[in-house]
Amino acid sequence: MPHRLLAPSLLVLSLLSAHAFNVQAGDSPVGTITPAAPAVTAAAPVAPASIAKVNGVAIPGEFAEFILQNRRARGLPHNTLTRESIRESLVIQELLVQEALSNGLDKEASVASALEFQRRDLLGKAALENWLRAHPVTDDAVRAEYERAKNEAGNEEYRARHILVNSEKEALDLLAQLQKRKARFDALAKKYSKDSTASNGGDLGWSLPANLVPEFARAMTALKKGQTYATPVQTQFGWHILRLDDTRKLDFPSFEDIKERIAGKLQQSAIRKHVQDLTATAKVE
């Protein structure tokens, strides 16, 4: 479905997406955050004091455990071979660090700036994770959001096609051609539509009214299968000639199937709100 028809601030489409939901804050100044992962309640294994010494410098065991925890979070295996490869990589890292320090690279402005940026980035992530632990998304909130999205989605999906043009006059001319059967809908869409669906004859695929701009959704749901709307439909994107090809019953996902995605989305919304609150009370010059 073309993004230009999506209505803002709606959860329904994301819940029905075929792609697994992954919470991210890629635009955040503190980098990518994945707060949807469940909290670890079991005691973490005690890391050895060190896993190796390189030129007399001990490599803390916590470094290896940190890498292993990240592998577990990504669903990657952690076995003896993995531990050996982690030890080897940390030894190589220590050798390179020692070489960098001996050459005074940590004093170079670009390196020092990068190290400081990474320190601040890590602190920012830690602050958000700490805030999330103190403000968890409740099961009741997740269930309520599921019911809201389910009710908003309705009971039917619609398969429509459209021709998007810039002016009402152009839309009326094309509609007249369709009414007089002088041209096929898909042929006119390919030739005149400015929408990304033009190459597909204006086919929008299966969609939900709740995920479309209101003017378009109202016109679409008023049609019967095979009908073309009698007048051009105006939206913020231009003028649409709209035809409904088919409808089908909506098979909305079960709560269990998408509860984690909903929780992640609610967490991300909470993070955005928290950052907005911090910004609102800060003195930024």
Summary of the structure (lengths in Angstrom):
residues: 285
radius of gyration: 27.4
end to end distance: 41.7
largest distance: 88.6
contacts: 740
relative contact order: 0.16
helix: 52%
strand: 15%
